[in-house]
Amino acid sequence: MTLKIALAQTNFLVGNIAANVDNIAQAAIHARDELGADMIVFPELTLTGYPAEDLLLRNDFINTANNALYHLADRVAGIAMVVGFPERDGDKLYNSAAVLHQGAILACYRKRALPNYGVFDEQRYFIAGTQPCVFEFNGTFIGLTICEDVWKLGMIEDNKQAGAELLLTLNASPFNSGKIHQREAIICSQIKTAQIPLVYVNQVGGQDELIFDGASFVVNAEGEIVFRAAEFKEQISVVEFNGSHPVKSDCAPLYNKVSSEYQALVLGIKDYVRKNGFQGAILGLSGGIDSALVLALAVDALGADKVEAVLLPSRYTQDMSNEDAVLEAKALGVKHHIIPIEPAVNAFTGMLADIFAGTAKDATEENIQARCRGVVLMALSNKQGKLLLTTGNKSEMSVGYATLYGDMSGGFAPIKDVPKMLVYQLACYRNSLSPVIPERVITRPPSAELAPDQVDADSLPPYDVLDPILERYIEKDQSADEIIAAGFRREDVARAISLVDRNEYKRRQSPPGIRITGRAFGRDRRYPITSGYRGI
């Protein structure tokens, strides 16, 4: 007997249960009528979106979600729907999956492996289930699992022992660089051992700092991927099964490391702007590499007509910076403005002249320039209803090489988790698609241009030295001694670690940004602001 299963790689809005239900119903009807599917499988916690965070602590929210499930069961006939939802049972809440068919709940499974590491915090909200769930549909015995379940050794075999001939797994597995290869390798290895086919459905889209990359797939009992959906795109696909054996179908190719990171950043900007109702995006375009990359990302995400660039030159801005910024704005077809900040800087320094009398110039005067820019950009953002994108990278955020209420002003930080050396790689990748970032922007030494002849190397170790130190200290939790033993100079390690430790207060006040590494600032890495700990 044949069985056609639709994989609904969908992009839902967290918290909008009514809209999510409508989207589920429309997708199911499309799969039934246009694709001939017998069953459609949706991602983890489909009804509420993932992660719903502390919305899950609200009784009214949970009641709405549970009531919506029953209405959904009555709404669509002729196709089975496997839907993730937060299931209330007395005073307990479960991360569950229900099989809806012909107006009834055919089966319900409660997630057993609740992740509580990295970006995951499921034990804050849910109670773990205790039993596998196997149901019969069209002559095939099908087991249900949810995300972390299939990463846990023995869970797949456990379902087979319970009688499952085929596994469905509902997922909200967030992107980070290299994750898709890790995901497929682990699951295919377990499937090959257990000898049971698996349908893996992953959600797609941006949710605050998290990106969900899709790339849903089907594995046969030999551990071979016989179908893969595209990365970073909504897609409803049907895979045919002969009994429990999947028929080989199309496998979408995977992006390489840098191109996948670029696509994740584009999707993150697109969904943050769209889902939060902004009219577009605006950013300060300095002529440097960071803002050049952010402008290209924003245009690729939103379209040139939705993006504006603002040049804010000071007395220290070099002519080539202005020239290159204008060249890129024209190459991308975005509206741009030139607003010199000298009048504002003069006004502030004049107001402070008496109080500052007798003191030497230092970073204070540099920060005034950055804060003048922040005020102008925020004013334009407010007036036009466009989201202000900040342009600081992970290397700068790590060591505090940024100005509070200046270049850190804004609503969203697209490259907050992008180390400086990766900024260059991403810029070169974007230029390989079409040359929009002037070559001089990529090759010239980076500078904040807040003082005469200033370059970043005056204050920091070279980025090709700094970035691997930061990766070891921040993402791998290595000690100073371990980093030095790996071949880095003690002075560079001491300088970098000292700056990281001292600048937690700045990072805590920065806007959210897109997570693309294995450990980003935010929900991944939670350090106290007030702390006596020093890594060096």
C-alpha positions as CSV (number, residue, x, y, z in Angstrom):
1,M,0.0,0.0,0.0
2,T,1.3,3.5,-0.9
3,L,1.4,6.4,1.6
4,K,2.0,9.9,0.5
5,I,3.4,12.1,3.3
6,A,3.7,15.9,2.9
7,L,6.6,17.7,4.7
8,A,5.4,21.2,5.7
9,Q,8.5,23.2,6.0
10,T,6.7,26.3,7.2
11,N,7.4,29.8,8.7
12,F,5.0,30.6,11.6
13,L,4.7,33.7,13.7
14,V,5.2,33.1,17.4
15,G,2.1,33.9,19.5
16,N,-0.3,34.4,16.6
17,I,-2.3,31.2,17.1
18,A,-5.2,32.2,14.9
19,A,-3.0,33.0,11.9
20,N,-1.0,29.8,12.5
21,V,-4.1,27.7,12.5
22,D,-5.2,29.3,9.2
23,N,-1.8,28.6,7.7
24,I,-1.9,25.0,8.9
25,A,-5.4,24.5,7.4
26,Q,-4.4,26.1,4.1
27,A,-1.2,24.0,3.8
28,A,-3.2,20.8,4.6
29,I,-5.8,21.5,2.0
30,H,-3.1,22.3,-0.6
31,A,-1.2,19.1,0.2
32,R,-4.5,17.1,0.0
33,D,-5.9,18.6,-3.2
34,E,-2.8,19.7,-5.2
35,L,-0.2,17.1,-4.1
36,G,-2.4,14.1,-3.3
37,A,-1.0,13.7,0.2
38,D,-2.6,11.3,2.7
39,M,-0.8,13.0,5.7
40,I,1.0,16.2,6.3
41,V,3.6,16.7,9.1
42,F,4.3,20.2,10.6
43,P,7.2,21.4,12.7
44,E,7.5,21.4,16.5
45,L,5.0,23.5,18.5
46,T,3.3,24.5,15.2
47,L,0.3,26.2,16.8
48,T,2.2,28.6,19.0
49,G,5.4,29.0,17.0
50,Y,8.8,28.2,18.5
51,P,10.2,29.3,20.8
52,A,7.2,30.9,22.5
53,E,9.3,31.5,25.7
54,D,7.3,32.9,28.7
55,L,4.1,33.1,26.7
56,L,4.0,29.4,27.7
57,L,3.5,30.5,31.3
58,R,0.3,32.3,30.5
59,N,-2.9,30.3,31.1
60,D,-4.9,32.3,28.5
61,F,-2.3,31.5,25.9
62,I,-2.2,27.8,26.6
63,N,-6.0,27.6,26.7
64,T,-6.2,29.3,23.3
65,A,-3.7,26.9,21.9
66,N,-5.5,23.8,23.2
67,N,-8.9,25.0,22.0
68,A,-7.4,25.8,18.6
69,L,-6.2,22.2,18.3
70,Y,-9.8,20.9,18.6
71,H,-11.1,23.4,16.1
72,L,-8.4,22.5,13.7
73,A,-9.3,18.8,13.9
74,D,-12.8,19.7,12.8
75,R,-11.7,22.1,10.1
76,V,-9.9,19.9,7.6
77,A,-11.0,16.4,6.5
78,G,-9.5,13.9,4.1
79,I,-5.9,14.3,5.2
80,A,-4.2,13.4,8.5
81,M,-2.4,16.4,10.1
82,V,0.5,15.9,12.6
83,V,0.7,19.2,14.5
84,G,2.9,20.3,17.4
85,F,1.2,22.1,20.3
86,P,1.7,22.8,24.1
87,E,-0.6,20.2,25.8
88,R,-2.0,21.0,29.2
89,D,-2.9,18.1,31.5
90,G,-4.0,19.3,34.9
91,D,-1.2,21.5,36.2
92,K,1.4,20.0,33.8
93,L,2.4,21.2,30.4
94,Y,3.9,19.0,27.7
95,N,5.6,19.7,24.4
96,S,3.4,17.5,22.3
97,A,2.4,16.3,18.8
98,A,-1.1,15.4,17.9
99,V,-2.3,13.4,14.9
100,L,-5.6,14.9,13.7
101,H,-7.8,12.8,11.4
102,Q,-11.4,13.0,10.4
103,G,-12.3,15.4,13.2
104,A,-10.6,13.3,15.9
105,I,-7.2,13.1,17.7
106,L,-5.9,9.8,16.4
107,A,-2.7,9.9,18.6
108,C,-0.8,12.2,20.9
109,Y,2.8,12.1,21.8
110,R,4.7,14.0,24.6
111,K,8.3,14.9,24.0
112,R,10.6,12.9,26.2
113,A,14.0,14.6,25.7
114,L,13.8,18.3,26.8
115,P,16.9,20.2,25.9
116,N,18.2,22.7,28.4
117,Y,21.5,23.9,27.0
118,G,22.7,26.6,24.6
119,V,19.6,28.4,23.2
120,F,17.2,25.9,24.7
121,D,15.3,26.3,27.9
122,E,12.5,23.7,27.7
123,Q,12.7,22.4,31.2
124,R,11.6,25.9,32.3
125,Y,8.2,25.2,30.7
126,F,7.6,21.5,30.1
127,I,7.4,18.2,31.8
128,A,9.0,15.3,30.0
129,G,6.9,12.6,28.6
130,T,7.7,9.0,29.5
131,Q,6.3,6.7,26.7
132,P,6.8,6.2,23.0
133,C,3.8,6.7,20.8
134,V,3.0,4.4,17.9
135,F,-0.2,4.6,15.8
136,E,-1.5,2.8,12.8
137,F,-2.4,4.7,9.6
138,N,-3.3,3.2,6.2
139,G,-1.7,-0.1,7.3
140,T,1.6,1.3,8.5
141,F,2.6,1.6,12.1
142,I,4.1,5.1,12.7
143,G,6.1,6.4,15.6
144,L,6.2,10.0,16.7
145,T,9.2,11.9,18.0
146,I,10.0,15.6,18.6
147,C,13.4,17.2,17.8
148,E,15.8,16.4,20.7
149,D,14.3,12.9,20.9
150,V,16.2,11.8,17.8
151,W,19.5,13.2,19.0
152,K,19.3,11.1,22.1
153,L,20.9,7.6,21.7
154,G,18.4,4.8,22.0
155,M,15.3,6.8,21.4
156,I,14.9,5.7,17.8
157,E,15.5,2.1,18.7
158,D,13.0,2.5,21.5
159,N,10.3,3.4,19.0
160,K,11.1,0.5,16.8
161,Q,10.8,-1.8,19.8
162,A,7.4,-0.3,20.4
163,G,6.3,-1.5,16.9
164,A,7.1,1.5,14.7
165,E,7.8,0.8,11.1
166,L,8.3,4.5,10.2
167,L,9.2,7.5,12.3
168,L,8.0,11.1,12.0
169,T,9.9,13.8,13.9
170,L,8.7,17.4,14.3
171,N,11.5,19.9,14.7
172,A,12.5,23.4,15.5
173,S,16.2,23.0,15.0
174,P,18.0,26.4,14.9
175,F,20.7,27.2,12.4
176,N,24.3,27.7,13.2
177,S,27.2,27.3,10.9
178,G,27.7,23.6,10.0
179,K,24.6,22.5,11.9
180,I,22.9,20.8,8.9
181,H,25.8,18.5,8.3
182,Q,25.9,17.6,12.0
183,R,22.2,17.0,12.1
184,E,22.1,14.7,9.1
185,A,25.2,12.8,10.2
186,I,23.9,12.0,13.7
187,I,20.4,11.0,12.6
188,C,21.5,9.0,9.5
189,S,24.0,7.1,11.7
190,Q,21.3,6.2,14.2
191,I,18.8,5.3,11.5
192,K,21.3,2.9,9.9
193,T,21.8,1.2,13.2
194,A,18.0,0.9,14.0
195,Q,17.0,0.1,10.4
196,I,13.8,2.2,10.4
197,P,13.0,5.1,7.9
198,L,12.5,8.6,9.3
199,V,10.7,11.8,8.1
200,Y,12.4,14.9,9.6
201,V,10.4,18.1,9.3
202,N,12.1,21.3,10.3
203,Q,10.6,24.8,10.5
204,V,12.1,27.7,8.6
205,G,12.3,31.4,9.3
206,G,13.7,34.0,11.7
207,Q,12.5,34.4,15.3
208,D,14.4,37.3,17.0
209,E,18.0,36.1,17.0
210,L,17.3,32.5,16.0
211,I,17.2,31.3,12.4
212,F,15.6,28.1,11.4
213,D,17.0,26.7,8.2
214,G,14.5,24.1,7.1
215,A,16.4,21.5,5.1
216,S,13.8,18.9,6.0
217,F,14.7,15.4,4.9
218,V,13.7,11.8,4.6
219,V,16.1,8.9,5.5
220,N,15.5,5.3,4.4
221,A,16.2,2.3,6.6
222,E,19.7,2.0,5.3
223,G,20.6,5.5,6.6
224,E,20.5,7.1,3.1
225,I,18.9,10.5,2.6
226,V,16.4,10.1,-0.2
227,F,14.8,13.5,-0.1
228,R,15.9,16.9,1.1
229,A,13.9,20.2,1.0
230,A,15.7,23.5,0.3
231,E,17.5,25.5,3.0
232,F,16.0,28.8,4.2
233,K,12.8,28.5,2.1
234,E,9.2,27.6,2.9
235,Q,8.3,24.5,1.0
236,I,5.6,21.8,1.1
237,S,6.8,18.6,-0.5
238,V,5.4,15.1,-0.8
239,V,7.4,11.9,-0.4
240,E,5.8,8.6,-1.4
241,F,6.2,5.4,0.6
242,N,5.6,1.9,-0.4
243,G,4.5,0.6,2.9
244,S,7.2,2.0,5.1
245,H,9.8,2.3,2.4
246,P,10.4,5.9,1.0
247,V,10.7,6.3,-2.8
248,K,13.8,8.2,-3.7
249,S,13.0,11.8,-4.7
250,D,14.7,15.2,-5.2
251,C,17.5,16.2,-2.8
252,A,18.1,19.9,-2.8
253,P,21.8,20.8,-2.7
254,L,23.2,22.4,0.5
255,Y,24.9,25.8,0.6
256,N,28.6,25.9,1.6
257,K,29.7,27.4,4.9
258,V,29.9,31.1,3.9
259,S,26.9,31.1,1.5
260,S,24.7,29.4,4.2
261,E,25.8,32.0,6.7
262,Y,24.9,34.7,4.2
263,Q,21.5,33.3,3.5
264,A,20.8,32.9,7.3
265,L,21.6,36.6,7.8
266,V,19.3,37.6,4.9
267,L,16.4,35.6,6.2
268,G,17.0,37.0,9.7
269,I,16.7,40.6,8.6
270,K,13.7,39.8,6.3
271,D,11.7,38.1,9.0
272,Y,12.6,40.6,11.8
273,V,11.4,43.5,9.7
274,R,8.4,41.7,8.3
275,K,7.1,40.1,11.5
276,N,7.5,43.2,13.6
277,G,5.7,45.4,11.1
278,F,8.5,47.9,10.1
279,Q,8.2,49.7,6.8
280,G,11.8,48.9,5.8
281,A,15.3,49.4,7.1
282,I,17.7,52.3,7.5
283,L,21.4,52.3,8.4
284,G,24.5,54.5,8.6
285,L,26.8,53.9,5.7
286,S,30.4,54.8,6.6
287,G,32.4,53.5,3.7
288,G,33.8,50.8,5.9
289,I,33.4,47.0,5.4
290,D,30.8,46.4,8.2
291,S,28.2,48.8,7.1
292,A,28.9,47.8,3.4
293,L,28.0,44.2,4.2
294,V,24.9,45.2,6.3
295,L,23.6,47.3,3.4
296,A,24.0,44.4,0.9
297,L,22.3,42.0,3.3
298,A,19.4,44.4,3.9
299,V,18.8,45.0,0.2
300,D,18.9,41.2,-0.5
301,A,16.5,40.7,2.3
302,L,14.0,43.5,1.7
303,G,14.6,45.0,-1.7
304,A,16.3,48.2,-2.6
305,D,13.0,50.2,-2.3
306,K,12.7,49.3,1.4
307,V,16.2,50.3,2.4
308,E,17.8,53.7,3.0
309,A,21.5,54.6,3.6
310,V,22.7,57.6,5.5
311,L,26.2,59.0,5.2
312,L,27.2,61.0,8.3
313,P,30.7,62.4,7.6
314,S,32.8,64.2,10.2
315,R,36.0,66.2,9.8
316,Y,37.9,62.9,10.2
317,T,36.0,61.1,7.4
318,Q,38.3,60.4,4.5
319,D,37.1,61.3,1.0
320,M,37.5,57.7,-0.1
321,S,35.0,56.6,2.6
322,N,32.3,59.0,1.2
323,E,33.1,58.0,-2.4
324,D,32.9,54.3,-1.7
325,A,29.7,54.6,0.3
326,V,28.0,56.5,-2.5
327,L,29.3,54.0,-5.1
328,E,27.8,51.1,-3.1
329,A,24.4,52.9,-2.6
330,K,24.2,53.5,-6.3
331,A,25.2,50.0,-7.2
332,L,22.5,48.6,-5.0
333,G,19.9,51.2,-6.1
334,V,19.1,52.5,-2.6
335,K,18.1,56.0,-1.7
336,H,21.0,57.7,0.2
337,H,21.4,60.9,2.2
338,I,24.5,62.9,3.2
339,I,24.2,64.6,6.5
340,P,27.4,66.0,7.9
341,I,27.6,65.8,11.7
342,E,30.0,68.7,12.3
343,P,27.2,71.2,13.4
344,A,25.9,68.8,16.0
345,V,29.5,67.9,17.2
346,N,30.3,71.6,17.5
347,A,27.1,72.3,19.5
348,F,27.8,69.5,22.0
349,T,31.5,70.4,22.4
350,G,30.5,74.0,22.9
351,M,28.0,73.2,25.5
352,L,30.6,71.1,27.4
353,A,33.6,73.5,26.8
354,D,33.6,75.1,30.3
355,I,33.2,71.8,32.1
356,F,35.9,70.1,29.9
357,A,38.3,73.0,30.2
358,G,41.8,71.9,31.3
359,T,41.3,68.3,30.4
360,A,42.9,66.4,27.5
361,K,41.0,65.1,24.6
362,D,40.3,61.4,24.8
363,A,37.6,58.8,23.9
364,T,35.0,61.2,25.2
365,E,35.2,63.5,22.2
366,E,35.3,60.5,19.9
367,N,32.1,59.1,21.5
368,I,30.3,62.5,21.0
369,Q,30.7,62.0,17.3
370,A,29.3,58.5,17.3
371,R,26.4,59.6,19.5
372,C,25.6,62.5,17.2
373,R,25.3,59.9,14.4
374,G,23.1,57.8,16.6
375,V,20.7,60.7,17.3
376,V,20.3,61.5,13.6
377,L,19.7,57.8,12.6
378,M,17.2,57.2,15.4
379,A,15.3,60.4,14.4
380,L,15.1,59.1,10.8
381,S,14.0,55.7,12.0
382,N,11.3,57.1,14.1
383,K,10.0,59.5,11.4
384,Q,9.9,56.9,8.7
385,G,8.9,53.8,10.6
386,K,12.0,52.0,9.4
387,L,14.1,49.7,11.5
388,L,17.5,51.1,12.3
389,L,20.1,48.4,11.7
390,T,23.4,48.6,13.6
391,T,26.6,47.5,11.9
392,G,28.9,46.3,14.7
393,N,30.4,42.8,14.3
394,K,31.1,40.1,16.9
395,S,34.8,41.0,17.3
396,E,33.8,44.6,18.2
397,M,31.0,43.5,20.5
398,S,33.3,41.1,22.2
399,V,35.9,43.7,23.2
400,G,33.6,46.7,23.6
401,Y,35.0,48.5,20.5
402,A,31.7,50.4,20.1
403,T,30.0,53.4,21.6
404,L,26.9,53.0,23.7
405,Y,24.1,55.3,22.4
406,G,26.3,55.9,19.4
407,D,27.0,53.2,16.8
408,M,25.2,50.8,19.1
409,S,22.0,52.7,18.7
410,G,19.4,50.8,16.7
411,G,16.8,48.1,16.8
412,F,18.5,45.1,15.3
413,A,22.2,44.1,14.9
414,P,22.4,41.7,11.8
415,I,26.2,41.0,12.1
416,K,26.4,40.9,15.9
417,D,27.5,37.3,15.8
418,V,29.8,37.6,12.7
419,P,33.5,37.8,13.5
420,K,35.4,40.5,11.6
421,M,37.3,38.0,9.4
422,L,34.0,36.4,8.4
423,V,32.7,39.9,7.5
424,Y,35.4,40.0,4.8
425,Q,34.5,36.5,3.6
426,L,30.8,37.3,3.4
427,A,31.5,40.6,1.5
428,C,33.6,38.7,-1.0
429,Y,30.9,36.1,-1.4
430,R,28.3,38.8,-2.0
431,N,30.5,40.4,-4.6
432,S,30.9,37.0,-6.3
433,L,27.1,37.2,-7.0
434,S,27.3,40.7,-8.4
435,P,30.0,43.3,-7.6
436,V,28.3,45.9,-5.3
437,I,30.9,46.5,-2.5
438,P,33.8,48.6,-3.8
439,E,37.0,46.6,-3.8
440,R,38.8,49.4,-1.8
441,V,36.3,48.8,1.1
442,I,37.5,45.3,1.4
443,T,41.2,45.9,1.0
444,R,41.8,49.1,3.1
445,P,42.6,48.9,6.8
446,P,39.5,49.1,9.0
447,S,39.0,52.4,10.9
448,A,36.3,54.0,13.1
449,E,37.5,57.4,11.7
450,L,36.9,59.2,15.0
451,A,40.4,60.7,15.2
452,P,43.1,61.7,12.7
453,D,44.6,58.7,10.8
454,Q,42.9,56.2,13.2
455,V,42.9,52.5,12.4
456,D,41.5,49.6,14.5
457,A,44.9,48.1,14.9
458,D,45.9,51.1,17.1
459,S,43.6,49.7,19.8
460,L,43.3,46.0,19.1
461,P,45.4,43.1,18.0
462,P,45.1,42.3,14.2
463,Y,41.7,40.7,13.6
464,D,43.3,37.5,12.2
465,V,44.9,37.1,15.6
466,L,42.0,38.5,17.7
467,D,39.2,36.4,16.2
468,P,40.6,33.0,17.0
469,I,41.4,34.1,20.5
470,L,37.8,35.3,21.0
471,E,36.5,32.1,19.5
472,R,38.5,30.0,22.0
473,Y,37.5,32.2,25.0
474,I,33.9,33.0,24.2
475,E,32.6,30.0,22.2
476,K,34.9,27.2,23.6
477,D,35.3,28.5,27.2
478,Q,39.1,27.9,27.0
479,S,41.3,29.5,29.7
480,A,44.0,32.0,29.0
481,D,46.6,29.3,29.6
482,E,45.0,27.0,27.1
483,I,44.9,29.8,24.5
484,I,48.5,30.7,25.1
485,A,49.5,27.1,24.9
486,A,47.8,27.0,21.4
487,G,50.5,29.4,20.2
488,F,49.1,32.9,20.8
489,R,51.1,35.7,22.4
490,R,50.4,36.2,26.1
491,E,50.1,40.0,25.5
492,D,47.4,39.5,22.8
493,V,45.5,37.0,24.9
494,A,45.6,39.2,28.0
495,R,44.5,42.2,26.1
496,A,41.6,40.4,24.4
497,I,40.3,38.6,27.5
498,S,40.5,41.7,29.6
499,L,38.4,43.6,27.2
500,V,35.8,40.8,26.9
501,D,35.4,40.6,30.7
502,R,35.1,44.4,31.1
503,N,32.4,44.9,28.5
504,E,29.6,42.7,29.5
505,Y,27.6,45.8,30.4
506,K,27.8,47.1,26.9
507,R,26.7,43.9,25.3
508,R,23.7,43.6,27.6
509,Q,22.5,47.0,26.2
510,S,23.0,46.2,22.6
511,P,20.1,45.3,20.3
512,P,19.4,41.7,19.4
513,G,21.3,40.2,16.6
514,I,21.2,37.1,14.3
515,R,22.9,33.9,15.7
516,I,25.0,32.1,13.2
517,T,27.8,30.6,15.4
518,G,27.7,27.8,17.9
519,R,27.6,30.3,20.7
520,A,26.3,33.9,20.4
521,F,25.9,36.7,22.9
522,G,22.4,36.6,24.4
523,R,20.5,33.4,25.2
524,D,23.6,31.3,24.4
525,R,26.1,33.0,26.8
526,R,24.8,34.4,30.0
527,Y,27.4,36.1,32.1
528,P,26.8,38.4,35.1
529,I,27.5,42.1,34.5
530,T,28.6,42.7,38.1
531,S,31.3,40.1,38.6
532,G,34.7,39.7,40.3
533,Y,35.7,37.0,37.8
534,R,38.6,37.8,35.5
535,G,39.8,35.4,32.8
536,I,43.3,36.7,33.0
